[in-house]
């Protein structure tokens, strides 16, 4: 799924979430841009479901400078 989420213009938002309705328009660029930044800095972007399934967790990992 991550490979699809980090593509430009991809969104898997439902019309309504469990907690509230989301009518806010968006372009689906956030994770795409985040992945570009991580890759540029030789890092990684890990996406997983939150433990309580209330959303997602996004973790950036970057190499340390020597």
mmCIF file as Biopython writes it, N, C-alpha, C and O atoms, coordinates in Angstrom:
data_model
#
loop_
_atom_site.group_PDB
_atom_site.id
_atom_site.type_symbol
_atom_site.label_atom_id
_atom_site.label_alt_id
_atom_site.label_comp_id
_atom_site.label_asym_id
_atom_site.label_entity_id
_atom_site.label_seq_id
_atom_site.pdbx_PDB_ins_code
_atom_site.Cartn_x
_atom_site.Cartn_y
_atom_site.Cartn_z
_atom_site.occupancy
_atom_site.B_iso_or_equiv
_atom_site.auth_seq_id
_atom_site.auth_asym_id
_atom_site.pdbx_PDB_model_num
ATOM 1   N N  . UNK A ? 1  ? 0.818   -1.192 0.000  1.0 0.0 1  A 1 
ATOM 2   C CA . UNK A ? 1  ? 0.000   0.000  0.000  1.0 0.0 1  A 1 
ATOM 3   C C  . UNK A ? 1  ? 0.861   1.254  0.000  1.0 0.0 1  A 1 
ATOM 4   O O  . UNK A ? 1  ? 0.487   2.250  -0.620 1.0 0.0 1  A 1 
ATOM 5   N N  . UNK A ? 2  ? 2.030   1.232  0.694  1.0 0.0 2  A 1 
ATOM 6   C CA . UNK A ? 2  ? 2.870   2.423  0.744  1.0 0.0 2  A 1 
ATOM 7   C C  . UNK A ? 2  ? 3.257   2.875  -0.653 1.0 0.0 2  A 1 
ATOM 8   O O  . UNK A ? 2  ? 3.294   4.074  -0.931 1.0 0.0 2  A 1 
ATOM 9   N N  . UNK A ? 3  ? 3.546   1.924  -1.535 1.0 0.0 3  A 1 
ATOM 10  C CA . UNK A ? 3  ? 3.959   2.308  -2.883 1.0 0.0 3  A 1 
ATOM 11  C C  . UNK A ? 3  ? 2.870   3.105  -3.584 1.0 0.0 3  A 1 
ATOM 12  O O  . UNK A ? 3  ? 3.178   3.958  -4.417 1.0 0.0 3  A 1 
ATOM 13  N N  . UNK A ? 4  ? 1.619   2.854  -3.272 1.0 0.0 4  A 1 
ATOM 14  C CA . UNK A ? 4  ? 0.525   3.627  -3.865 1.0 0.0 4  A 1 
ATOM 15  C C  . UNK A ? 4  ? 0.340   4.960  -3.153 1.0 0.0 4  A 1 
ATOM 16  O O  . UNK A ? 4  ? 0.068   5.970  -3.802 1.0 0.0 4  A 1 
ATOM 17  N N  . UNK A ? 5  ? 0.483   4.980  -1.836 1.0 0.0 5  A 1 
ATOM 18  C CA . UNK A ? 5  ? 0.235   6.200  -1.066 1.0 0.0 5  A 1 
ATOM 19  C C  . UNK A ? 5  ? 1.223   7.306  -1.367 1.0 0.0 5  A 1 
ATOM 20  O O  . UNK A ? 5  ? 0.875   8.482  -1.261 1.0 0.0 5  A 1 
ATOM 21  N N  . UNK A ? 6  ? 2.448   6.963  -1.739 1.0 0.0 6  A 1 
ATOM 22  C CA . UNK A ? 6  ? 3.447   7.999  -1.979 1.0 0.0 6  A 1 
ATOM 23  C C  . UNK A ? 6  ? 3.474   8.461  -3.432 1.0 0.0 6  A 1 
ATOM 24  O O  . UNK A ? 6  ? 4.333   9.261  -3.803 1.0 0.0 6  A 1 
ATOM 25  N N  . UNK A ? 7  ? 2.562   7.980  -4.250 1.0 0.0 7  A 1 
ATOM 26  C CA . UNK A ? 7  ? 2.445   8.478  -5.615 1.0 0.0 7  A 1 
ATOM 27  C C  . UNK A ? 7  ? 1.719   9.815  -5.611 1.0 0.0 7  A 1 
ATOM 28  O O  . UNK A ? 7  ? 0.883   10.078 -4.746 1.0 0.0 7  A 1 
ATOM 29  N N  . UNK A ? 8  ? 2.042   10.643 -6.572 1.0 0.0 8  A 1 
ATOM 30  C CA . UNK A ? 8  ? 1.387   11.939 -6.700 1.0 0.0 8  A 1 
ATOM 31  C C  . UNK A ? 8  ? -0.084  11.765 -7.043 1.0 0.0 8  A 1 
ATOM 32  O O  . UNK A ? 8  ? -0.446  10.906 -7.846 1.0 0.0 8  A 1 
ATOM 33  N N  . UNK A ? 9  ? -0.926  12.585 -6.431 1.0 0.0 9  A 1 
ATOM 34  C CA . UNK A ? 9  ? -2.361  12.654 -6.717 1.0 0.0 9  A 1 
ATOM 35  C C  . UNK A ? 9  ? -3.131  11.411 -6.294 1.0 0.0 9  A 1 
ATOM 36  O O  . UNK A ? 9  ? -4.183  11.120 -6.862 1.0 0.0 9  A 1 
ATOM 37  N N  . UNK A ? 10 ? -2.627  10.671 -5.306 1.0 0.0 10 A 1 
ATOM 38  C CA . UNK A ? 10 ? -3.327  9.486  -4.806 1.0 0.0 10 A 1 
ATOM 39  C C  . UNK A ? 10 ? -3.937  9.811  -3.452 1.0 0.0 10 A 1 
ATOM 40  O O  . UNK A ? 10 ? -3.288  10.406 -2.592 1.0 0.0 10 A 1 
ATOM 41  N N  . UNK A ? 11 ? -5.177  9.417  -3.276 1.0 0.0 11 A 1 
ATOM 42  C CA . UNK A ? 11 ? -5.845  9.599  -1.993 1.0 0.0 11 A 1 
ATOM 43  C C  . UNK A ? 11 ? -6.730  8.397  -1.725 1.0 0.0 11 A 1 
ATOM 44  O O  . UNK A ? 11 ? -7.421  7.909  -2.619 1.0 0.0 11 A 1 
ATOM 45  N N  . UNK A ? 12 ? -6.706  7.928  -0.498 1.0 0.0 12 A 1 
ATOM 46  C CA . UNK A ? 12 ? -7.588  6.829  -0.124 1.0 0.0 12 A 1 
ATOM 47  C C  . UNK A ? 12 ? -8.535  7.263  0.989  1.0 0.0 12 A 1 
ATOM 48  O O  . UNK A ? 12 ? -9.072  6.429  1.719  1.0 0.0 12 A 1 
ATOM 49  N N  . UNK A ? 13 ? -8.735  8.564  1.111  1.0 0.0 13 A 1 
ATOM 50  C CA . UNK A ? 13 ? -9.667  9.082  2.118  1.0 0.0 13 A 1 
ATOM 51  C C  . UNK A ? 13 ? -11.082 8.688  1.764  1.0 0.0 13 A 1 
ATOM 52  O O  . UNK A ? 13 ? -11.505 8.782  0.612  1.0 0.0 13 A 1 
ATOM 53  N N  . UNK A ? 14 ? -11.795 8.252  2.761  1.0 0.0 14 A 1 
ATOM 54  C CA . UNK A ? 14 ? -13.221 7.973  2.575  1.0 0.0 14 A 1 
ATOM 55  C C  . UNK A ? 14 ? -13.982 9.289  2.679  1.0 0.0 14 A 1 
ATOM 56  O O  . UNK A ? 14 ? -13.444 10.284 3.167  1.0 0.0 14 A 1 
ATOM 57  N N  . UNK A ? 15 ? -15.223 9.297  2.224  1.0 0.0 15 A 1 
ATOM 58  C CA . UNK A ? 15 ? -16.031 10.506 2.350  1.0 0.0 15 A 1 
ATOM 59  C C  . UNK A ? 15 ? -16.225 10.889 3.803  1.0 0.0 15 A 1 
ATOM 60  O O  . UNK A ? 15 ? -16.301 12.073 4.133  1.0 0.0 15 A 1 
ATOM 61  N N  . UNK A ? 16 ? -16.305 9.913  4.657  1.0 0.0 16 A 1 
ATOM 62  C CA . UNK A ? 16 ? -16.451 10.182 6.091  1.0 0.0 16 A 1 
ATOM 63  C C  . UNK A ? 16 ? -15.556 9.227  6.865  1.0 0.0 16 A 1 
ATOM 64  O O  . UNK A ? 16 ? -15.522 8.027  6.592  1.0 0.0 16 A 1 
ATOM 65  N N  . UNK A ? 17 ? -14.836 9.774  7.830  1.0 0.0 17 A 1 
ATOM 66  C CA . UNK A ? 17 ? -14.021 8.934  8.694  1.0 0.0 17 A 1 
ATOM 67  C C  . UNK A ? 17 ? -14.880 8.447  9.844  1.0 0.0 17 A 1 
ATOM 68  O O  . UNK A ? 17 ? -16.053 8.805  9.961  1.0 0.0 17 A 1 
ATOM 69  N N  . UNK A ? 18 ? -14.286 7.636  10.681 1.0 0.0 18 A 1 
ATOM 70  C CA . UNK A ? 18 ? -15.040 7.138  11.833 1.0 0.0 18 A 1 
ATOM 71  C C  . UNK A ? 18 ? -15.444 8.268  12.781 1.0 0.0 18 A 1 
ATOM 72  O O  . UNK A ? 18 ? -16.479 8.190  13.443 1.0 0.0 18 A 1 
ATOM 73  N N  . UNK A ? 19 ? -14.620 9.318  12.842 1.0 0.0 19 A 1 
ATOM 74  C CA . UNK A ? 19 ? -14.836 10.351 13.849 1.0 0.0 19 A 1 
ATOM 75  C C  . UNK A ? 19 ? -15.529 11.598 13.317 1.0 0.0 19 A 1 
ATOM 76  O O  . UNK A ? 19 ? -16.304 12.227 14.037 1.0 0.0 19 A 1 
ATOM 77  N N  . UNK A ? 20 ? -15.268 11.953 12.096 1.0 0.0 20 A 1 
ATOM 78  C CA . UNK A ? 20 ? -15.864 13.172 11.573 1.0 0.0 20 A 1 
ATOM 79  C C  . UNK A ? 20 ? -15.879 13.146 10.057 1.0 0.0 20 A 1 
ATOM 80  O O  . UNK A ? 20 ? -15.105 12.421 9.431  1.0 0.0 20 A 1 
ATOM 81  N N  . UNK A ? 21 ? -16.744 13.920 9.484  1.0 0.0 21 A 1 
ATOM 82  C CA . UNK A ? 21 ? -16.826 14.009 8.030  1.0 0.0 21 A 1 
ATOM 83  C C  . UNK A ? 21 ? -15.753 14.972 7.536  1.0 0.0 21 A 1 
ATOM 84  O O  . UNK A ? 21 ? -15.534 16.025 8.135  1.0 0.0 21 A 1 
ATOM 85  N N  . UNK A ? 22 ? -15.089 14.614 6.452  1.0 0.0 22 A 1 
ATOM 86  C CA . UNK A ? 22 ? -14.039 15.457 5.891  1.0 0.0 22 A 1 
ATOM 87  C C  . UNK A ? 22 ? -14.474 15.957 4.523  1.0 0.0 22 A 1 
ATOM 88  O O  . UNK A ? 22 ? -14.485 15.203 3.550  1.0 0.0 22 A 1 
ATOM 89  N N  . UNK A ? 23 ? -14.831 17.231 4.455  1.0 0.0 23 A 1 
ATOM 90  C CA . UNK A ? 23 ? -15.212 17.840 3.184  1.0 0.0 23 A 1 
ATOM 91  C C  . UNK A ? 23 ? -14.082 18.680 2.600  1.0 0.0 23 A 1 
ATOM 92  O O  . UNK A ? 23 ? -14.260 19.325 1.567  1.0 0.0 23 A 1 
ATOM 93  N N  . UNK A ? 24 ? -12.926 18.676 3.250  1.0 0.0 24 A 1 
ATOM 94  C CA . UNK A ? 24 ? -11.817 19.503 2.815  1.0 0.0 24 A 1 
ATOM 95  C C  . UNK A ? 24 ? -11.181 18.920 1.557  1.0 0.0 24 A 1 
ATOM 96  O O  . UNK A ? 24 ? -10.737 17.772 1.568  1.0 0.0 24 A 1 
ATOM 97  N N  . UNK A ? 25 ? -11.130 19.695 0.474  1.0 0.0 25 A 1 
ATOM 98  C CA . UNK A ? 25 ? -10.477 19.194 -0.739 1.0 0.0 25 A 1 
ATOM 99  C C  . UNK A ? 25 ? -8.960  19.126 -0.548 1.0 0.0 25 A 1 
ATOM 100 O O  . UNK A ? 25 ? -8.390  19.895 0.226  1.0 0.0 25 A 1 
ATOM 101 N N  . UNK A ? 26 ? -8.331  18.222 -1.240 1.0 0.0 26 A 1 
ATOM 102 C CA . UNK A ? 26 ? -6.877  18.088 -1.170 1.0 0.0 26 A 1 
ATOM 103 C C  . UNK A ? 26 ? -6.388  17.468 -2.467 1.0 0.0 26 A 1 
ATOM 104 O O  . UNK A ? 26 ? -7.166  16.903 -3.237 1.0 0.0 26 A 1 
ATOM 105 N N  . UNK A ? 27 ? -5.087  17.582 -2.695 1.0 0.0 27 A 1 
ATOM 106 C CA . UNK A ? 27 ? -4.499  17.082 -3.937 1.0 0.0 27 A 1 
ATOM 107 C C  . UNK A ? 27 ? -3.805  15.736 -3.785 1.0 0.0 27 A 1 
ATOM 108 O O  . UNK A ? 27 ? -3.419  15.136 -4.788 1.0 0.0 27 A 1 
ATOM 109 N N  . UNK A ? 28 ? -3.635  15.248 -2.576 1.0 0.0 28 A 1 
ATOM 110 C CA . UNK A ? 28 ? -2.939  13.977 -2.388 1.0 0.0 28 A 1 
ATOM 111 C C  . UNK A ? 28 ? -1.450  14.094 -2.636 1.0 0.0 28 A 1 
ATOM 112 O O  . UNK A ? 28 ? -0.833  13.163 -3.155 1.0 0.0 28 A 1 
ATOM 113 N N  . UNK A ? 29 ? -0.859  15.232 -2.270 1.0 0.0 29 A 1 
ATOM 114 C CA . UNK A ? 29 ? 0.565   15.450 -2.516 1.0 0.0 29 A 1 
ATOM 115 C C  . UNK A ? 29 ? 1.431   15.330 -1.266 1.0 0.0 29 A 1 
ATOM 116 O O  . UNK A ? 29 ? 2.653   15.243 -1.387 1.0 0.0 29 A 1 
ATOM 117 N N  . UNK A ? 30 ? 0.844   15.321 -0.077 1.0 0.0 30 A 1 
ATOM 118 C CA . UNK A ? 30 ? 1.622   15.363 1.160  1.0 0.0 30 A 1 
ATOM 119 C C  . UNK A ? 30 ? 2.621   14.234 1.309  1.0 0.0 30 A 1 
ATOM 120 O O  . UNK A ? 30 ? 3.806   14.491 1.522  1.0 0.0 30 A 1 
ATOM 121 N N  . UNK A ? 31 ? 2.178   12.991 1.205  1.0 0.0 31 A 1 
ATOM 122 C CA . UNK A ? 31 ? 3.093   11.860 1.363  1.0 0.0 31 A 1 
ATOM 123 C C  . UNK A ? 31 ? 4.046   11.740 0.183  1.0 0.0 31 A 1 
ATOM 124 O O  . UNK A ? 31 ? 5.169   11.259 0.336  1.0 0.0 31 A 1 
ATOM 125 N N  . UNK A ? 32 ? 3.608   12.171 -0.988 1.0 0.0 32 A 1 
ATOM 126 C CA . UNK A ? 32 ? 4.484   12.186 -2.163 1.0 0.0 32 A 1 
ATOM 127 C C  . UNK A ? 32 ? 5.672   13.114 -1.911 1.0 0.0 32 A 1 
ATOM 128 O O  . UNK A ? 32 ? 6.819   12.737 -2.151 1.0 0.0 32 A 1 
ATOM 129 N N  . UNK A ? 33 ? 5.398   14.321 -1.429 1.0 0.0 33 A 1 
ATOM 130 C CA . UNK A ? 33 ? 6.464   15.290 -1.149 1.0 0.0 33 A 1 
ATOM 131 C C  . UNK A ? 33 ? 7.337   14.802 0.004  1.0 0.0 33 A 1 
ATOM 132 O O  . UNK A ? 33 ? 8.560   14.936 -0.051 1.0 0.0 33 A 1 
ATOM 133 N N  . UNK A ? 34 ? 6.728   14.238 1.044  1.0 0.0 34 A 1 
ATOM 134 C CA . UNK A ? 34 ? 7.494   13.713 2.175  1.0 0.0 34 A 1 
ATOM 135 C C  . UNK A ? 34 ? 8.456   12.616 1.721  1.0 0.0 34 A 1 
ATOM 136 O O  . UNK A ? 34 ? 9.596   12.565 2.182  1.0 0.0 34 A 1 
ATOM 137 N N  . UNK A ? 35 ? 8.010   11.748 0.829  1.0 0.0 35 A 1 
ATOM 138 C CA . UNK A ? 35 ? 8.869   10.674 0.319  1.0 0.0 35 A 1 
ATOM 139 C C  . UNK A ? 35 ? 10.008  11.239 -0.525 1.0 0.0 35 A 1 
ATOM 140 O O  . UNK A ? 35 ? 11.130  10.739 -0.458 1.0 0.0 35 A 1 
ATOM 141 N N  . UNK A ? 36 ? 9.735   12.272 -1.314 1.0 0.0 36 A 1 
ATOM 142 C CA . UNK A ? 36 ? 10.797  12.919 -2.095 1.0 0.0 36 A 1 
ATOM 143 C C  . UNK A ? 36 ? 11.878  13.489 -1.178 1.0 0.0 36 A 1 
ATOM 144 O O  . UNK A ? 36 ? 13.070  13.329 -1.440 1.0 0.0 36 A 1 
ATOM 145 N N  . UNK A ? 37 ? 11.457  14.151 -0.106 1.0 0.0 37 A 1 
ATOM 146 C CA . UNK A ? 37 ? 12.415  14.733 0.837  1.0 0.0 37 A 1 
ATOM 147 C C  . UNK A ? 37 ? 13.241  13.637 1.501  1.0 0.0 37 A 1 
ATOM 148 O O  . UNK A ? 37 ? 14.462  13.755 1.601  1.0 0.0 37 A 1 
ATOM 149 N N  . UNK A ? 38 ? 12.583  12.573 1.954  1.0 0.0 38 A 1 
ATOM 150 C CA . UNK A ? 38 ? 13.309  11.466 2.593  1.0 0.0 38 A 1 
ATOM 151 C C  . UNK A ? 38 ? 14.321  10.855 1.628  1.0 0.0 38 A 1 
ATOM 152 O O  . UNK A ? 38 ? 15.472  10.632 2.006  1.0 0.0 38 A 1 
ATOM 153 N N  . UNK A ? 39 ? 13.915  10.583 0.402  1.0 0.0 39 A 1 
ATOM 154 C CA . UNK A ? 39 ? 14.829  9.989  -0.583 1.0 0.0 39 A 1 
ATOM 155 C C  . UNK A ? 39 ? 15.982  10.919 -0.919 1.0 0.0 39 A 1 
ATOM 156 O O  . UNK A ? 39 ? 17.114  10.464 -1.079 1.0 0.0 39 A 1 
ATOM 157 N N  . UNK A ? 40 ? 15.715  12.210 -1.029 1.0 0.0 40 A 1 
ATOM 158 C CA . UNK A ? 40 ? 16.768  13.181 -1.343 1.0 0.0 40 A 1 
ATOM 159 C C  . UNK A ? 40 ? 17.865  13.151 -0.284 1.0 0.0 40 A 1 
ATOM 160 O O  . UNK A ? 40 ? 19.045  13.311 -0.596 1.0 0.0 40 A 1 
ATOM 161 N N  . UNK A ? 41 ? 17.471  12.948 0.961  1.0 0.0 41 A 1 
ATOM 162 C CA . UNK A ? 41 ? 18.425  12.932 2.066  1.0 0.0 41 A 1 
ATOM 163 C C  . UNK A ? 41 ? 18.872  11.514 2.428  1.0 0.0 41 A 1 
ATOM 164 O O  . UNK A ? 41 ? 19.397  11.276 3.516  1.0 0.0 41 A 1 
ATOM 165 N N  . UNK A ? 42 ? 18.655  10.578 1.500  1.0 0.0 42 A 1 
ATOM 166 C CA . UNK A ? 42 ? 19.034  9.167  1.672  1.0 0.0 42 A 1 
ATOM 167 C C  . UNK A ? 42 ? 18.371  8.541  2.902  1.0 0.0 42 A 1 
ATOM 168 O O  . UNK A ? 42 ? 18.958  7.704  3.589  1.0 0.0 42 A 1 
ATOM 169 N N  . UNK A ? 43 ? 17.153  8.963  3.154  1.0 0.0 43 A 1 
ATOM 170 C CA . UNK A ? 43 ? 16.401  8.425  4.282  1.0 0.0 43 A 1 
ATOM 171 C C  . UNK A ? 43 ? 15.261  7.550  3.805  1.0 0.0 43 A 1 
ATOM 172 O O  . UNK A ? 43 ? 15.138  7.251  2.617  1.0 0.0 43 A 1 
ATOM 173 N N  . UNK A ? 44 ? 14.437  7.148  4.745  1.0 0.0 44 A 1 
ATOM 174 C CA . UNK A ? 44 ? 13.277  6.324  4.418  1.0 0.0 44 A 1 
ATOM 175 C C  . UNK A ? 44 ? 12.029  6.921  5.053  1.0 0.0 44 A 1 
ATOM 176 O O  . UNK A ? 44 ? 12.096  7.681  6.019  1.0 0.0 44 A 1 
ATOM 177 N N  . UNK A ? 45 ? 10.913  6.559  4.490  1.0 0.0 45 A 1 
ATOM 178 C CA . UNK A ? 45 ? 9.608   6.962  4.988  1.0 0.0 45 A 1 
ATOM 179 C C  . UNK A ? 45 ? 8.823   5.682  5.239  1.0 0.0 45 A 1 
ATOM 180 O O  . UNK A ? 45 ? 8.563   4.922  4.306  1.0 0.0 45 A 1 
ATOM 181 N N  . UNK A ? 46 ? 8.448   5.440  6.478  1.0 0.0 46 A 1 
ATOM 182 C CA . UNK A ? 46 ? 7.682   4.241  6.830  1.0 0.0 46 A 1 
ATOM 183 C C  . UNK A ? 46 ? 6.276   4.652  7.220  1.0 0.0 46 A 1 
ATOM 184 O O  . UNK A ? 46 ? 6.091   5.535  8.058  1.0 0.0 46 A 1 
ATOM 185 N N  . UNK A ? 47 ? 5.289   4.016  6.616  1.0 0.0 47 A 1 
ATOM 186 C CA . UNK A ? 47 ? 3.885   4.327  6.871  1.0 0.0 47 A 1 
ATOM 187 C C  . UNK A ? 47 ? 3.212   3.072  7.404  1.0 0.0 47 A 1 
ATOM 188 O O  . UNK A ? 47 ? 3.331   1.995  6.821  1.0 0.0 47 A 1 
ATOM 189 N N  . UNK A ? 48 ? 2.500   3.223  8.523  1.0 0.0 48 A 1 
ATOM 190 C CA . UNK A ? 48 ? 1.762   2.087  9.088  1.0 0.0 48 A 1 
ATOM 191 C C  . UNK A ? 48 ? 0.498   2.595  9.765  1.0 0.0 48 A 1 
ATOM 192 O O  . UNK A ? 48 ? 0.376   3.780  10.077 1.0 0.0 48 A 1 
ATOM 193 N N  . UNK A ? 49 ? -0.432  1.688  9.987  1.0 0.0 49 A 1 
ATOM 194 C CA . UNK A ? 49 ? -1.648  2.042  10.713 1.0 0.0 49 A 1 
ATOM 195 C C  . UNK A ? 49 ? -1.302  2.373  12.154 1.0 0.0 49 A 1 
ATOM 196 O O  . UNK A ? 49 ? -0.419  1.751  12.743 1.0 0.0 49 A 1 
ATOM 197 N N  . UNK A ? 50 ? -1.994  3.347  12.721 1.0 0.0 50 A 1 
ATOM 198 C CA . UNK A ? 50 ? -1.847  3.640  14.144 1.0 0.0 50 A 1 
ATOM 199 C C  . UNK A ? 50 ? -2.330  2.422  14.932 1.0 0.0 50 A 1 
ATOM 200 O O  . UNK A ? 50 ? -3.216  1.701  14.472 1.0 0.0 50 A 1 
ATOM 201 N N  . UNK A ? 51 ? -1.757  2.188  16.112 1.0 0.0 51 A 1 
ATOM 202 C CA . UNK A ? 51 ? -2.148  1.000  16.888 1.0 0.0 51 A 1 
ATOM 203 C C  . UNK A ? 51 ? -3.652  0.898  17.149 1.0 0.0 51 A 1 
ATOM 204 O O  . UNK A ? 51 ? -4.195  -0.205 17.203 1.0 0.0 51 A 1 
ATOM 205 N N  . UNK A ? 52 ? -4.324  2.029  17.310 1.0 0.0 52 A 1 
ATOM 206 C CA . UNK A ? 52 ? -5.768  1.989  17.566 1.0 0.0 52 A 1 
ATOM 207 C C  . UNK A ? 52 ? -6.588  2.168  16.287 1.0 0.0 52 A 1 
ATOM 208 O O  . UNK A ? 52 ? -7.805  2.342  16.344 1.0 0.0 52 A 1 
ATOM 209 N N  . UNK A ? 53 ? -5.920  2.126  15.139 1.0 0.0 53 A 1 
ATOM 210 C CA . UNK A ? 53 ? -6.557  2.261  13.822 1.0 0.0 53 A 1 
ATOM 211 C C  . UNK A ? 53 ? -7.304  3.586  13.646 1.0 0.0 53 A 1 
ATOM 212 O O  . UNK A ? 53 ? -8.269  3.667  12.886 1.0 0.0 53 A 1 
ATOM 213 N N  . UNK A ? 54 ? -6.849  4.621  14.355 1.0 0.0 54 A 1 
ATOM 214 C CA . UNK A ? 54 ? -7.476  5.937  14.237 1.0 0.0 54 A 1 
ATOM 215 C C  . UNK A ? 54 ? -6.873  6.756  13.106 1.0 0.0 54 A 1 
ATOM 216 O O  . UNK A ? 54 ? -7.359  7.848  12.812 1.0 0.0 54 A 1 
ATOM 217 N N  . UNK A ? 55 ? -5.842  6.259  12.480 1.0 0.0 55 A 1 
ATOM 218 C CA . UNK A ? 55 ? -5.161  6.971  11.408 1.0 0.0 55 A 1 
ATOM 219 C C  . UNK A ? 55 ? -3.892  6.224  11.042 1.0 0.0 55 A 1 
ATOM 220 O O  . UNK A ? 55 ? -3.821  5.001  11.156 1.0 0.0 55 A 1 
ATOM 221 N N  . UNK A ? 56 ? -2.898  6.969  10.605 1.0 0.0 56 A 1 
ATOM 222 C CA . UNK A ? 56 ? -1.625  6.356  10.238 1.0 0.0 56 A 1 
ATOM 223 C C  . UNK A ? 56 ? -0.487  6.988  11.020 1.0 0.0 56 A 1 
ATOM 224 O O  . UNK A ? 56 ? -0.607  8.101  11.532 1.0 0.0 56 A 1 
ATOM 225 N N  . UNK A ? 57 ? 0.609   6.266  11.102 1.0 0.0 57 A 1 
ATOM 226 C CA . UNK A ? 57 ? 1.855   6.787  11.654 1.0 0.0 57 A 1 
ATOM 227 C C  . UNK A ? 57 ? 2.849   6.872  10.514 1.0 0.0 57 A 1 
ATOM 228 O O  . UNK A ? 57 ? 2.998   5.929  9.738  1.0 0.0 57 A 1 
ATOM 229 N N  . UNK A ? 58 ? 3.525   7.998  10.415 1.0 0.0 58 A 1 
ATOM 230 C CA . UNK A ? 58 ? 4.550   8.195  9.401  1.0 0.0 58 A 1 
ATOM 231 C C  . UNK A ? 58 ? 5.857   8.441  10.138 1.0 0.0 58 A 1 
ATOM 232 O O  . UNK A ? 58 ? 5.961   9.368  10.941 1.0 0.0 58 A 1 
ATOM 233 N N  . UNK A ? 59 ? 6.852   7.609  9.862  1.0 0.0 59 A 1 
ATOM 234 C CA . UNK A ? 59 ? 8.139   7.716  10.539 1.0 0.0 59 A 1 
ATOM 235 C C  . UNK A ? 59 ? 9.224   7.957  9.494  1.0 0.0 59 A 1 
ATOM 236 O O  . UNK A ? 59 ? 9.392   7.173  8.560  1.0 0.0 59 A 1 
ATOM 237 N N  . UNK A ? 60 ? 9.958   9.056  9.670  1.0 0.0 60 A 1 
ATOM 238 C CA . UNK A ? 60 ? 11.111  9.360  8.827  1.0 0.0 60 A 1 
ATOM 239 C C  . UNK A ? 60 ? 12.347  8.816  9.520  1.0 0.0 60 A 1 
ATOM 240 O O  . UNK A ? 60 ? 12.489  8.935  10.737 1.0 0.0 60 A 1 
ATOM 241 N N  . UNK A ? 61 ? 13.243  8.219  8.743  1.0 0.0 61 A 1 
ATOM 242 C CA . UNK A ? 61 ? 14.532  7.776  9.257  1.0 0.0 61 A 1 
ATOM 243 C C  . UNK A ? 61 ? 15.601  8.331  8.329  1.0 0.0 61 A 1 
ATOM 244 O O  . UNK A ? 61 ? 15.554  8.136  7.115  1.0 0.0 61 A 1 
ATOM 245 N N  . UNK A ? 62 ? 16.577  9.034  8.928  1.0 0.0 62 A 1 
ATOM 246 C CA . UNK A ? 62 ? 17.656  9.625  8.143  1.0 0.0 62 A 1 
ATOM 247 C C  . UNK A ? 62 ? 18.988  9.104  8.659  1.0 0.0 62 A 1 
ATOM 248 O O  . UNK A ? 62 ? 19.136  8.861  9.857  1.0 0.0 62 A 1 
ATOM 249 N N  . UNK A ? 63 ? 19.968  8.930  7.760  1.0 0.0 63 A 1 
ATOM 250 C CA . UNK A ? 63 ? 21.287  8.497  8.214  1.0 0.0 63 A 1 
ATOM 251 C C  . UNK A ? 63 ? 21.968  9.621  8.999  1.0 0.0 63 A 1 
ATOM 252 O O  . UNK A ? 63 ? 21.707  10.802 8.769  1.0 0.0 63 A 1 
ATOM 253 N N  . UNK A ? 64 ? 22.836  9.238  9.920  1.0 0.0 64 A 1 
ATOM 254 C CA . UNK A ? 64 ? 23.571  10.238 10.691 1.0 0.0 64 A 1 
ATOM 255 C C  . UNK A ? 64 ? 24.778  10.715 9.902  1.0 0.0 64 A 1 
ATOM 256 O O  . UNK A ? 64 ? 25.300  10.001 9.046  1.0 0.0 64 A 1 
ATOM 257 N N  . UNK A ? 65 ? 25.210  11.924 10.201 1.0 0.0 65 A 1 
ATOM 258 C CA . UNK A ? 65 ? 26.404  12.468 9.562  1.0 0.0 65 A 1 
ATOM 259 C C  . UNK A ? 65 ? 27.635  11.869 10.209 1.0 0.0 65 A 1 
ATOM 260 O O  . UNK A ? 65 ? 27.649  11.596 11.409 1.0 0.0 65 A 1 
ATOM 261 N N  . UNK A ? 66 ? 28.673  11.664 9.403  1.0 0.0 66 A 1 
ATOM 262 C CA . UNK A ? 66 ? 29.922  11.117 9.947  1.0 0.0 66 A 1 
ATOM 263 C C  . UNK A ? 66 ? 30.975  12.181 9.965  1.0 0.0 66 A 1 
ATOM 264 O O  . UNK A ? 66 ? 32.103  11.927 10.387 1.0 0.0 66 A 1 
#
